[in-house]
């Protein structure tokens, strides 16, 4: 069994809550009324909203579904479900969902941000482990200096992955840690530098300014850096996570989303909402605690697993 095949199986299994609530619900509604009349549309809209697709996005999807059904004269529930599947894939596909982890000149510098509890530190640890296994020279910068436990947790992951960590004392200037991490990357000819930033609440303006300062320090040291700014979101927070994302994107040029804990929610429709409303590609998804449960995001695999 290949890694991709194995992950697809886990993805299908762990999207079970969303599939039951959304896709099975859609099939049940259309099974009794395979006609997109007002009552059916209302029931389908409720299912999409419950799955955290969002009110506006749900309305737009159903309007397009109704147009497609009318133009193609879709009469069976299977045909309408297939049309819905195609529409969702069309929403997810735009943008670059890949992440190369290479830069010329190296190192490739990535800032990782997100609120506390989103799975940010764990995500960094998993990414470091994966990159090290691929033969890349990785350095981690522990710039979440406001919370001592964050650096300690990150250090455990670094030891497990066999990658060095750059850290200072609790309460140190995060920008100083970022500076030292990038400088270490340049000196040691690292391939990748990943910098953990404080799990700042998006309402804390001063902390957002701190994030901007960190960005400037990194850019001054390494032309073109940061090459990626990843925002980690907890799928179980649904629309609240989407609001957090909006605040972060107002401050930073977020290049990609890492969506964690998809296995723990029936609201996997947030994937659709993020892509449609933010226009920021999802780069990785997490569907469990293991290292192999964090994988690059494939829109087609996601939709196939959801509808399979």
Backbone bond lengths (Angstrom), bond angles and torsions (degrees), N, CA, C in turn:
res aa  C-N    CA-C-N  psi(-1)  N-CA   C-N-CA  omega(-1)  CA-C   N-CA-C  phi
1 X - - - 1.470 - - 1.531 109.31 -
2 X 1.332 117.75 126.62 1.450 120.62 178.98 1.516 109.95 -76.13
3 X 1.356 115.11 162.28 1.470 119.02 179.96 1.525 110.30 -61.01
4 X 1.360 116.48 -40.02 1.462 120.07 -178.54 1.529 110.88 -64.05
5 X 1.357 115.66 -44.61 1.456 119.75 178.98 1.520 110.73 -62.57
6 X 1.338 115.84 -42.34 1.453 120.52 179.76 1.508 112.41 -63.18
7 X 1.346 116.31 -40.71 1.459 119.33 -179.98 1.519 110.76 -70.00
8 X 1.334 117.85 -36.83 1.462 119.95 178.73 1.525 110.21 -60.62
9 X 1.338 116.24 -40.12 1.462 120.09 178.34 1.514 111.24 -63.13
10 X 1.337 116.08 -43.62 1.469 119.95 178.63 1.528 110.31 -66.48
11 X 1.335 115.69 -39.45 1.466 120.12 179.91 1.521 109.99 -61.73
12 X 1.331 116.55 -45.82 1.464 120.40 179.45 1.528 110.32 -60.32
13 X 1.328 115.64 -45.06 1.464 120.26 -178.54 1.533 111.22 -64.27
14 X 1.322 116.38 -42.89 1.460 119.85 -171.20 1.528 113.55 -87.41
15 X 1.320 115.95 -5.90 1.460 119.29 168.58 1.527 110.51 -90.55
16 X 1.328 116.09 11.34 1.458 121.68 -174.88 1.514 113.97 -55.24
17 X 1.342 116.89 -41.22 1.474 119.64 -178.17 1.522 110.92 -65.25
18 X 1.345 116.16 -42.62 1.463 119.49 179.07 1.517 110.86 -69.04
19 X 1.333 116.46 -40.43 1.469 119.28 -179.72 1.529 110.75 -62.46
20 X 1.337 116.08 -42.60 1.456 120.34 179.90 1.529 111.12 -62.17
21 X 1.335 115.59 -46.53 1.460 119.64 -176.50 1.515 113.48 -73.46
22 X 1.334 116.95 -38.95 1.461 120.11 -173.74 1.527 112.67 -98.00
23 X 1.329 116.74 -66.27 1.469 120.02 -172.00 1.529 111.60 -67.62
24 X 1.322 117.03 -46.36 1.472 119.14 177.97 1.525 110.60 -63.98
25 X 1.350 115.42 -35.48 1.469 119.48 177.88 1.517 111.53 -65.03
26 X 1.339 116.27 -42.41 1.464 120.90 177.94 1.530 110.46 -61.45
27 X 1.325 115.79 -44.55 1.469 119.96 -179.74 1.537 111.09 -63.39
28 X 1.324 115.35 -37.62 1.468 119.13 -179.99 1.528 110.77 -65.96
29 X 1.332 116.65 -43.57 1.460 120.70 179.75 1.526 110.56 -63.48
30 X 1.347 115.59 -48.12 1.461 119.83 -177.65 1.529 111.97 -71.58
31 X 1.333 116.03 -23.51 1.456 119.60 179.28 1.518 112.01 -66.79
32 X 1.323 115.60 -30.56 1.477 119.30 179.30 1.521 111.59 -94.04
33 X 1.365 116.20 -27.10 1.463 120.33 -178.64 1.527 110.05 -140.51
34 X 1.353 118.56 78.23 1.470 120.97 -177.82 1.527 112.37 -75.77
35 X 1.310 115.41 46.73 1.456 121.38 179.50 1.521 107.49 -142.40
36 X 1.330 116.02 130.78 1.460 119.24 -173.90 1.530 111.31 -85.67
37 X 1.340 114.73 65.03 1.462 119.21 174.94 1.527 108.76 -84.75
38 X 1.307 117.17 179.84 1.470 122.10 -174.50 1.523 111.94 -59.30
39 X 1.318 116.81 -41.29 1.462 120.34 -178.51 1.532 110.96 -66.42
40 X 1.315 116.62 -43.14 1.461 120.78 179.63 1.527 110.80 -63.93
41 X 1.328 116.24 -44.62 1.469 121.06 179.11 1.526 110.28 -59.60
42 X 1.328 116.46 -41.31 1.471 120.70 179.28 1.528 110.74 -62.57
43 X 1.323 116.93 -42.43 1.466 120.34 179.31 1.531 111.19 -67.18
44 X 1.326 117.07 -40.57 1.466 120.87 179.13 1.531 110.35 -66.56
45 X 1.323 116.07 -39.03 1.461 120.00 178.59 1.531 110.77 -61.90
46 X 1.318 116.52 -40.85 1.470 120.53 178.78 1.528 110.40 -61.63
47 X 1.320 117.06 -40.94 1.469 120.87 179.84 1.529 111.24 -65.24
48 X 1.321 117.37 -42.38 1.466 121.47 179.22 1.526 111.20 -64.76
49 X 1.325 116.28 -41.44 1.468 120.24 -179.86 1.533 110.61 -67.94
50 X 1.318 116.57 -40.24 1.475 120.05 177.32 1.524 111.72 -61.65
51 X 1.330 116.21 -30.09 1.472 120.51 178.91 1.521 111.88 -85.60
52 X 1.335 116.77 6.59 1.468 124.16 177.18 1.521 114.29 70.54
53 X 1.325 116.47 28.56 1.457 119.11 173.12 1.530 110.25 -68.74
54 X 1.322 116.15 -26.51 1.462 120.47 -179.37 1.517 111.02 100.54
55 X 1.333 116.62 146.68 1.461 121.91 -174.59 1.525 111.87 -63.77
56 X 1.331 116.50 -50.58 1.468 119.70 -176.79 1.523 111.12 -66.70
57 X 1.322 116.82 -44.51 1.457 120.14 -179.20 1.520 111.09 -64.65
58 X 1.341 116.74 -40.19 1.461 120.64 178.44 1.528 110.45 -60.47
59 X 1.323 116.78 -43.71 1.470 120.66 -179.86 1.523 111.23 -62.80
60 X 1.337 116.60 -42.14 1.464 120.64 -179.98 1.528 111.10 -65.94
61 X 1.333 116.87 -41.51 1.466 120.88 179.49 1.525 110.29 -61.17
62 X 1.319 116.87 -45.11 1.467 120.36 -176.16 1.525 111.79 -71.49
63 X 1.315 117.03 -31.88 1.461 119.51 175.59 1.527 109.89 -64.96
64 X 1.316 116.29 -43.75 1.465 120.30 178.67 1.535 110.74 -67.67
65 X 1.340 116.15 -36.67 1.461 119.44 178.52 1.530 110.39 -63.54
66 X 1.326 116.43 -40.84 1.462 120.90 179.92 1.534 110.18 -64.89
67 X 1.341 116.12 -41.28 1.470 120.32 178.33 1.525 111.06 -63.19
68 X 1.344 115.55 -44.36 1.462 120.38 -179.85 1.529 110.93 -62.46
69 X 1.328 115.51 -44.00 1.463 119.99 -179.40 1.524 111.28 -62.86
70 X 1.335 115.27 -37.36 1.467 119.32 -179.96 1.531 110.87 -71.22
71 X 1.340 116.50 -45.25 1.464 120.56 -177.72 1.533 111.97 -65.58
72 X 1.335 115.95 -40.58 1.465 120.25 -176.33 1.533 112.66 -95.34
73 X 1.322 114.95 0.16 1.466 121.57 178.97 1.535 111.61 53.75
74 X 1.329 113.72 51.13 1.462 119.26 179.24 1.522 109.45 -74.31
75 X 1.325 115.91 127.10 1.460 119.45 -174.87 1.519 113.60 -116.83
76 X 1.336 117.66 -20.65 1.465 119.97 -176.27 1.526 110.40 -103.03
77 X 1.321 115.25 155.70 1.468 120.05 179.02 1.526 110.48 -63.81
78 X 1.336 117.86 -36.63 1.468 121.14 179.84 1.524 110.87 -62.35
79 X 1.331 116.54 -41.03 1.467 119.99 179.85 1.528 111.17 -66.64
80 X 1.318 116.95 -38.00 1.467 120.41 -179.57 1.531 110.19 -70.14
81 X 1.333 116.96 -40.60 1.467 120.29 176.85 1.524 110.10 -62.47
82 X 1.335 117.03 -41.82 1.466 120.84 178.46 1.528 110.89 -62.81
83 X 1.324 116.81 -37.45 1.462 121.09 178.10 1.526 110.85 -67.34
84 X 1.330 116.77 -39.73 1.465 121.11 176.85 1.526 110.18 -63.28
85 X 1.315 116.52 -43.97 1.464 121.42 178.16 1.524 110.65 -57.80
86 X 1.329 117.15 -44.77 1.462 121.67 -179.79 1.529 111.17 -64.63
87 X 1.336 117.56 -38.40 1.458 121.44 179.09 1.529 111.56 -65.26
88 X 1.333 116.62 -42.47 1.469 120.31 179.59 1.519 110.81 -65.12
89 X 1.330 116.87 -39.88 1.459 120.21 177.79 1.522 110.53 -64.31
90 X 1.307 116.54 -38.90 1.466 121.42 179.11 1.526 111.32 -62.05
91 X 1.334 116.72 -34.73 1.475 120.69 177.70 1.523 110.74 -70.21
92 X 1.331 116.67 -39.38 1.464 121.02 -173.93 1.528 114.48 -77.86
93 X 1.319 116.96 -27.29 1.471 119.28 -169.51 1.533 116.19 -69.64
94 X 1.339 120.80 -34.81 1.463 119.32 -175.37 1.527 113.22 -58.77
95 X 1.336 114.87 149.21 1.461 120.49 179.11 1.518 111.82 94.16
96 X 1.322 115.03 165.55 1.458 121.59 -179.39 1.524 109.10 -93.83
97 X 1.320 116.31 108.57 1.459 120.74 -178.52 1.529 112.43 -88.95
98 X 1.322 117.06 -1.21 1.467 120.52 -178.57 1.524 110.31 -91.33
99 X 1.316 115.76 160.38 1.459 122.17 176.19 1.528 106.83 -138.53
100 X 1.332 116.36 116.05 1.470 120.55 -170.27 1.529 113.51 -80.41
101 X 1.328 117.50 -28.29 1.465 122.48 -177.01 1.532 112.38 61.04
102 X 1.332 117.04 23.08 1.469 119.94 177.03 1.522 108.95 -126.08
103 X 1.341 115.40 149.37 1.458 121.40 177.29 1.523 108.65 -145.91
104 X 1.317 115.90 150.79 1.456 121.37 177.65 1.524 108.53 -128.55
105 X 1.344 118.80 106.41 1.471 125.77 3.85 1.536 111.19 -81.61
106 X 1.340 115.78 157.66 1.472 118.95 174.90 1.522 109.91 -73.70
107 X 1.330 117.99 164.55 1.461 126.52 6.89 1.531 113.30 -88.36
108 X 1.325 114.46 159.37 1.465 121.80 170.30 1.522 107.15 -78.21
109 X 1.329 116.56 123.19 1.467 121.34 -175.31 1.529 110.21 -109.46
110 X 1.318 115.10 127.29 1.462 121.54 -179.97 1.518 109.43 -123.39
111 X 1.318 116.43 129.63 1.460 121.49 170.81 1.521 107.44 -98.04
112 X 1.317 116.64 135.47 1.458 121.28 178.42 1.520 108.25 -119.16
113 X 1.323 115.56 124.90 1.456 120.46 -176.09 1.526 110.26 -131.18
114 X 1.315 116.25 172.85 1.457 122.00 -178.00 1.510 110.38 144.26
115 X 1.322 116.82 160.61 1.461 120.30 -177.76 1.528 110.86 -73.56
116 X 1.332 115.19 157.32 1.461 120.10 177.14 1.530 110.30 -58.65
117 X 1.322 114.90 139.21 1.456 119.64 178.40 1.516 114.25 92.32
118 X 1.337 116.93 -3.74 1.464 119.95 -177.87 1.529 112.41 -79.50
119 X 1.337 115.91 -13.23 1.458 119.68 -175.84 1.514 112.04 98.52
120 X 1.337 115.97 17.56 1.461 122.46 -175.15 1.526 112.71 -61.29
121 X 1.334 116.83 -52.87 1.462 120.66 -177.02 1.527 111.58 -64.38
122 X 1.326 116.27 -41.96 1.460 120.89 177.94 1.524 110.74 -63.04
123 X 1.330 116.63 -39.71 1.465 120.97 178.05 1.512 110.99 -60.71
124 X 1.319 117.10 -44.01 1.467 120.77 179.27 1.525 110.28 -61.36
125 X 1.338 116.10 -43.42 1.460 119.81 178.52 1.517 112.35 -60.21
126 X 1.329 116.74 -42.49 1.465 121.11 -179.84 1.527 110.56 -67.19
127 X 1.340 116.56 -41.32 1.458 119.50 178.80 1.526 110.96 -63.67
128 X 1.334 116.52 -41.99 1.465 120.43 178.47 1.523 111.03 -60.78
129 X 1.326 116.25 -42.81 1.472 120.67 179.33 1.524 111.08 -62.45
130 X 1.315 116.19 -43.01 1.469 120.26 -179.51 1.532 110.74 -64.86
131 X 1.323 116.26 -45.97 1.462 120.10 -178.01 1.533 111.62 -65.17
132 X 1.329 115.75 -40.41 1.468 119.54 177.57 1.527 110.06 -62.79
133 X 1.330 117.41 -41.23 1.464 121.35 179.03 1.523 111.48 -64.00
134 X 1.328 116.79 -25.74 1.465 121.09 177.93 1.526 112.06 -84.79
135 X 1.331 116.12 1.36 1.460 120.30 176.71 1.515 114.83 92.05
136 X 1.329 117.06 10.42 1.461 119.71 179.97 1.534 111.18 -86.70
137 X 1.320 114.50 147.10 1.466 122.29 176.27 1.525 107.25 -88.80
138 X 1.331 116.87 112.30 1.464 122.27 -170.78 1.525 110.60 -118.12
139 X 1.334 115.77 139.89 1.467 121.92 172.85 1.529 107.83 -126.33
140 X 1.327 115.55 136.40 1.464 121.38 179.14 1.528 109.63 -108.31
141 X 1.324 115.70 135.00 1.455 121.11 175.40 1.519 110.38 -108.41
142 X 1.345 117.18 122.53 1.468 121.92 -177.18 1.529 109.80 -92.93
143 X 1.331 116.32 77.14 1.465 120.76 -176.19 1.523 113.20 -90.84
144 X 1.334 116.82 6.34 1.467 119.80 171.97 1.520 107.28 -87.33
145 X 1.327 115.43 75.51 1.467 121.00 -173.63 1.523 113.20 -88.31
146 X 1.339 117.03 -3.97 1.466 119.81 -179.63 1.523 111.52 -78.78
147 X 1.318 115.27 -17.95 1.465 120.01 -175.80 1.524 108.28 -130.51
148 X 1.336 116.52 106.41 1.469 121.09 -175.73 1.525 111.77 -56.86
149 X 1.316 116.70 -36.97 1.463 120.68 -177.94 1.526 111.79 -61.87
150 X 1.342 116.62 -28.45 1.463 119.82 -178.82 1.523 110.45 -64.73
151 X 1.338 116.61 -46.04 1.465 120.34 179.21 1.518 111.12 -66.26
152 X 1.317 116.73 -39.07 1.468 120.48 179.37 1.528 110.76 -63.56
153 X 1.326 116.01 -44.26 1.463 120.77 179.86 1.526 110.09 -64.31
154 X 1.323 116.22 -42.00 1.460 121.15 -179.66 1.529 110.72 -65.71
155 X 1.334 116.00 -37.41 1.466 119.98 179.53 1.533 111.23 -63.80
156 X 1.333 116.67 -37.77 1.466 120.57 177.20 1.527 110.35 -62.02
157 X 1.327 116.05 -43.82 1.468 120.38 178.36 1.530 110.77 -62.88
158 X 1.340 116.18 -40.73 1.471 120.04 -178.67 1.528 111.13 -65.23
159 X 1.318 115.91 -39.94 1.465 119.85 177.26 1.521 110.46 -63.63
160 X 1.317 115.96 -41.42 1.460 121.11 179.71 1.527 111.02 -64.11
161 X 1.343 115.64 -39.40 1.468 120.33 -177.51 1.521 112.66 -84.05
162 X 1.338 116.14 -16.78 1.458 119.68 -178.19 1.519 112.76 75.65
163 X 1.359 116.03 36.76 1.460 119.96 178.32 1.529 108.91 -121.94
164 X 1.341 117.90 147.30 1.467 120.29 -178.83 1.524 112.23 -75.09
165 X 1.321 114.56 152.69 1.459 120.89 177.73 1.526 109.34 -122.72
166 X 1.314 116.05 140.42 1.465 122.12 174.58 1.522 107.01 -107.85
167 X 1.318 116.56 120.34 1.460 120.65 -177.91 1.510 110.30 -144.24
168 X 1.327 116.71 157.07 1.448 123.49 173.75 1.522 107.65 -123.72
169 X 1.319 116.43 -175.21 1.459 120.45 -177.83 1.523 110.71 -70.21
170 X 1.326 115.68 158.94 1.465 121.25 177.91 1.516 110.01 -57.79
171 X 1.308 116.83 135.10 1.450 121.63 179.78 1.518 114.14 87.98
172 X 1.328 117.49 -0.88 1.466 120.91 179.12 1.526 110.01 -67.45
173 X 1.314 115.56 163.77 1.460 121.21 178.95 1.533 109.07 -67.88
174 X 1.328 117.90 118.16 1.468 120.12 -179.99 1.524 112.93 -56.67
175 X 1.331 116.74 -35.56 1.460 120.36 179.46 1.522 111.17 -64.30
176 X 1.334 116.88 -31.67 1.464 120.55 177.81 1.532 110.49 -67.41
177 X 1.336 115.73 -38.64 1.471 119.88 177.38 1.525 109.60 -65.46
178 X 1.316 116.46 -43.62 1.462 120.57 179.67 1.522 110.60 -61.77
179 X 1.326 115.91 -41.95 1.471 121.26 177.17 1.521 110.32 -58.73
180 X 1.317 116.49 -49.87 1.464 120.61 -176.70 1.531 111.07 -65.48
181 X 1.339 117.01 -35.65 1.466 120.31 -179.01 1.526 110.63 -67.63
182 X 1.329 116.89 -45.06 1.468 119.93 179.26 1.524 110.44 -67.54
183 X 1.346 116.27 -40.13 1.466 119.81 177.51 1.525 110.65 -61.00
184 X 1.322 116.50 -41.48 1.470 120.47 177.21 1.526 110.38 -63.50
185 X 1.332 116.63 -38.57 1.460 120.62 177.95 1.514 112.01 -62.49
186 X 1.320 116.17 -40.93 1.458 120.81 178.58 1.527 111.18 -67.79
187 X 1.330 115.88 -45.01 1.468 120.93 -177.39 1.522 111.84 -65.80
188 X 1.327 116.29 -42.62 1.473 121.16 -175.91 1.524 113.05 -90.88
189 X 1.334 114.86 5.54 1.479 120.15 179.90 1.537 111.81 54.72
190 X 1.305 115.51 47.77 1.465 121.05 178.80 1.529 110.32 -72.92
191 X 1.317 115.58 154.48 1.468 120.74 174.37 1.518 111.06 -82.70
192 X 1.331 115.88 -39.00 1.467 120.70 -174.07 1.526 110.77 -137.73
193 X 1.312 115.33 138.47 1.467 121.87 169.62 1.530 106.64 -122.24
194 X 1.322 116.00 122.49 1.460 121.33 178.39 1.517 108.20 -113.98
195 X 1.321 116.42 125.35 1.465 120.77 -174.65 1.522 110.52 -114.70
196 X 1.319 115.19 119.94 1.463 122.11 175.44 1.527 108.53 -80.43
197 X 1.312 116.83 131.11 1.463 120.00 178.90 1.528 109.19 -113.47
198 X 1.325 115.74 162.99 1.459 120.71 -174.80 1.516 111.34 -58.42
199 X 1.330 115.28 140.63 1.468 120.88 178.01 1.508 109.31 -76.93
200 X 1.293 114.60 70.06 1.463 121.06 -170.52 1.527 111.41 -79.34
201 X 1.301 115.54 137.23 1.461 120.12 172.24 1.515 108.24 -68.05
202 X 1.325 116.77 135.64 1.454 120.01 -173.77 1.524 113.36 -67.83
203 X 1.326 116.96 -8.64 1.469 119.49 178.03 1.531 112.08 -89.68
204 X 1.328 117.09 -8.37 1.463 121.05 -177.68 1.530 109.55 -87.99
205 X 1.326 116.07 96.49 1.466 121.19 -174.26 1.523 111.31 -60.23
206 X 1.351 117.31 -42.25 1.469 120.04 -177.40 1.525 111.69 -62.48
207 X 1.331 116.31 -34.55 1.457 119.03 179.25 1.520 111.41 -72.72
208 X 1.315 116.84 -32.18 1.461 120.24 174.40 1.530 110.11 -65.22
209 X 1.312 116.05 -38.35 1.468 119.92 176.82 1.523 110.74 -64.54
210 X 1.332 116.11 -35.33 1.462 121.00 176.93 1.530 110.52 -62.57
211 X 1.318 115.69 -37.40 1.456 120.60 179.05 1.530 110.52 -66.21
212 X 1.327 116.79 -38.83 1.462 120.96 176.89 1.533 110.84 -63.26
213 X 1.326 115.90 -40.01 1.466 120.93 179.30 1.527 110.12 -62.99
214 X 1.310 116.08 -43.62 1.463 121.43 178.49 1.523 110.15 -59.30
215 X 1.312 116.32 -42.10 1.471 122.41 178.24 1.531 109.86 -58.74
216 X 1.329 116.59 -46.30 1.469 120.77 -177.20 1.521 111.48 -63.93
217 X 1.316 116.86 -40.60 1.469 121.49 -179.66 1.531 110.70 -62.67
218 X 1.326 115.64 -44.83 1.466 120.84 -179.67 1.524 110.51 -64.29
219 X 1.344 116.39 -43.57 1.466 120.97 -177.99 1.528 111.73 -64.39
220 X 1.322 116.69 -33.89 1.465 120.68 -179.26 1.537 111.12 -69.69
221 X 1.322 116.10 -36.19 1.468 120.85 -178.45 1.525 112.83 -75.83
222 X 1.316 116.06 -40.57 1.452 121.47 -172.76 1.523 109.40 -129.41
223 X 1.353 118.58 104.74 1.460 121.02 -179.87 1.529 111.10 -54.45
224 X 1.335 115.25 132.36 1.461 119.97 -179.74 1.511 113.96 90.90
225 X 1.329 116.21 -12.80 1.469 120.44 -179.34 1.535 110.05 -90.01
226 X 1.336 117.29 155.28 1.461 126.67 -6.94 1.528 111.73 -71.13
227 X 1.311 116.04 139.34 1.456 120.98 -177.23 1.530 111.52 -77.36
228 X 1.323 115.49 -26.83 1.471 120.68 176.40 1.524 108.80 -140.65
229 X 1.328 115.37 143.21 1.464 120.73 168.51 1.517 106.43 -123.91
230 X 1.316 115.41 109.31 1.452 121.50 -176.59 1.532 110.01 -99.27
231 X 1.311 115.90 131.23 1.458 121.86 176.16 1.523 107.92 -105.79
232 X 1.334 116.39 120.60 1.459 121.39 179.67 1.524 108.65 -92.14
233 X 1.336 115.40 125.58 1.463 121.59 178.88 1.523 109.77 -122.71
234 X 1.307 115.47 143.16 1.458 123.11 176.50 1.528 108.23 -89.75
235 X 1.334 116.75 115.75 1.467 120.65 -176.41 1.517 112.37 -59.72
236 X 1.322 117.62 -27.67 1.459 120.46 -176.49 1.534 112.15 -71.82
237 X 1.340 117.57 -13.85 1.470 120.43 179.09 1.524 111.82 -85.08
238 X 1.329 117.66 -10.75 1.453 122.30 173.56 1.513 114.62 54.04
239 X 1.333 115.64 -128.74 1.461 121.35 -174.82 1.529 112.17 -62.81
240 X 1.326 117.20 -27.65 1.467 119.70 175.96 1.526 110.39 -63.55
241 X 1.340 115.59 -39.65 1.460 120.35 176.60 1.516 111.42 -63.39
242 X 1.310 115.93 -35.28 1.464 120.66 178.10 1.520 110.74 -65.49
243 X 1.325 116.79 -39.40 1.463 120.89 176.47 1.527 110.67 -64.34
244 X 1.341 116.12 -41.28 1.473 119.96 176.04 1.523 110.07 -58.32
245 X 1.321 115.59 -44.49 1.460 120.85 -177.96 1.524 110.92 -60.08
246 X 1.325 116.16 -41.10 1.467 119.42 -179.99 1.524 111.16 -60.55
247 X 1.335 116.41 -41.44 1.463 120.52 -179.68 1.529 110.75 -65.27
248 X 1.322 116.54 -43.64 1.459 120.10 179.35 1.526 111.31 -63.35
249 X 1.333 116.51 -40.95 1.460 119.21 -177.18 1.523 112.07 -71.74
250 X 1.327 117.09 -19.63 1.462 120.01 174.11 1.530 110.80 -71.85
251 X 1.342 116.10 -26.29 1.462 121.19 -177.10 1.522 112.37 -94.59
252 X 1.334 116.20 -40.69 1.463 121.59 -173.77 1.521 110.63 -126.25
253 X 1.320 114.93 154.90 1.461 119.81 175.44 1.533 108.00 -84.17
254 X 1.319 115.22 80.06 1.465 120.30 -179.84 1.525 108.67 -66.57
255 X 1.337 116.06 128.13 1.466 120.38 -176.71 1.523 112.65 -98.99
256 X 1.324 116.97 -17.92 1.457 118.69 -178.80 1.514 111.98 -163.77
257 X 1.325 114.90 158.26 1.463 122.99 179.36 1.519 109.25 -110.61
258 X 1.329 115.92 138.86 1.468 121.86 166.61 1.523 105.55 -111.48
259 X 1.323 116.14 117.43 1.461 120.74 -177.05 1.521 109.38 -105.55
260 X 1.333 115.76 114.73 1.460 121.09 -175.77 1.529 111.27 -101.67
261 X 1.323 115.43 165.77 1.475 124.03 170.87 1.527 113.75 62.14
262 X 1.329 116.66 31.78 1.461 119.72 176.95 1.521 112.14 -65.46
263 X 1.337 115.82 -21.54 1.465 119.80 -179.29 1.523 111.84 -74.70
264 X 1.335 116.85 -16.37 1.461 119.37 -173.54 1.508 114.35 -101.58
265 X 1.324 117.25 12.71 1.457 118.46 -174.04 1.525 112.45 -136.99
266 X 1.311 115.43 151.06 1.463 121.17 171.41 1.528 109.71 -94.98
267 X 1.338 115.61 5.81 1.454 121.69 -174.91 1.520 111.71 -108.44
268 X 1.350 115.73 41.93 1.458 120.54 179.72 1.511 114.07 -66.16
269 X 1.333 116.87 -8.50 1.461 120.60 174.84 1.516 112.48 -62.81
270 X 1.337 117.41 -12.56 1.464 120.75 177.50 1.520 110.62 -60.46
271 X 1.326 117.54 -25.50 1.467 121.62 175.64 1.527 109.66 -58.95
272 X 1.324 116.17 -44.18 1.463 121.73 179.51 1.526 109.99 -66.19
273 X 1.327 116.03 -44.65 1.464 120.86 -177.72 1.524 111.55 -61.95
274 X 1.324 116.95 -43.17 1.469 121.14 -179.48 1.520 110.51 -59.62
275 X 1.324 115.39 -50.22 1.461 119.86 -177.34 1.529 111.56 -64.75
276 X 1.336 116.23 -42.67 1.466 120.41 -175.51 1.523 111.72 -73.07
277 X 1.323 117.18 -43.79 1.457 120.30 -171.76 1.524 113.67 -88.72
278 X 1.331 117.27 -28.35 1.469 120.03 -179.29 1.521 112.64 -101.40
279 X 1.325 116.46 -27.38 1.457 119.73 -177.45 1.521 112.97 67.61
280 X 1.340 116.66 21.66 1.471 121.55 178.43 1.519 108.08 -106.50
281 X 1.331 118.13 125.72 1.465 119.06 -176.76 1.522 112.87 -67.83
282 X 1.314 115.49 141.30 1.460 120.81 172.11 1.528 107.21 -80.45
283 X 1.328 116.38 126.76 1.472 121.12 -175.96 1.526 112.05 -98.08
284 X 1.334 116.63 -38.95 1.461 121.22 -179.45 1.518 108.98 -137.99
285 X 1.332 115.35 152.06 1.459 120.52 171.67 1.528 108.79 -130.03
286 X 1.328 115.08 148.30 1.460 121.42 177.16 1.510 110.29 -116.71
287 X 1.336 116.01 129.90 1.474 119.92 -179.32 1.527 111.33 -126.88
288 X 1.339 116.72 29.85 1.453 119.79 179.74 1.518 110.81 166.68
289 X 1.324 115.80 -177.21 1.459 121.85 -174.35 1.532 113.43 -87.51
290 X 1.336 117.64 -23.89 1.458 120.65 -175.34 1.513 113.28 -72.80
291 X 1.344 116.67 158.38 1.459 121.39 178.71 1.525 110.94 -57.78
292 X 1.327 116.89 -40.29 1.462 120.85 -178.71 1.521 113.14 -74.63
293 X 1.325 117.21 -4.57 1.462 120.81 178.77 1.525 112.27 -88.46
294 X 1.342 116.78 2.07 1.464 121.83 171.11 1.525 106.52 -111.75
295 X 1.332 115.97 117.72 1.456 119.98 -174.58 1.531 111.05 -138.75
296 X 1.344 116.46 155.37 1.466 119.15 173.34 1.526 110.51 -55.12
297 X 1.319 115.58 142.71 1.461 120.49 -176.39 1.523 111.02 -84.48
298 X 1.317 115.83 128.46 1.463 122.78 173.51 1.523 107.81 -117.13
299 X 1.338 118.27 113.90 1.467 119.93 179.59 1.530 112.85 -53.85
300 X 1.328 116.67 -43.18 1.472 119.18 -177.28 1.528 110.64 -67.37
301 X 1.331 117.17 -43.14 1.469 119.09 178.85 1.527 111.00 -61.68
302 X 1.331 115.70 -40.30 1.463 120.13 -179.09 1.531 110.47 -61.94
303 X 1.317 116.31 -50.48 1.461 120.93 -178.04 1.534 110.57 -65.98
304 X 1.330 117.16 -41.35 1.466 120.10 178.43 1.530 110.83 -61.66
305 X 1.342 116.04 -41.89 1.465 119.85 -179.80 1.524 111.47 -67.68
306 X 1.327 115.65 -35.16 1.462 120.43 -179.53 1.526 111.46 -68.82
307 X 1.316 116.14 -39.17 1.474 120.44 -175.43 1.520 113.41 -94.55
308 X 1.345 117.53 -7.63 1.467 119.00 -174.77 1.520 111.04 -72.68
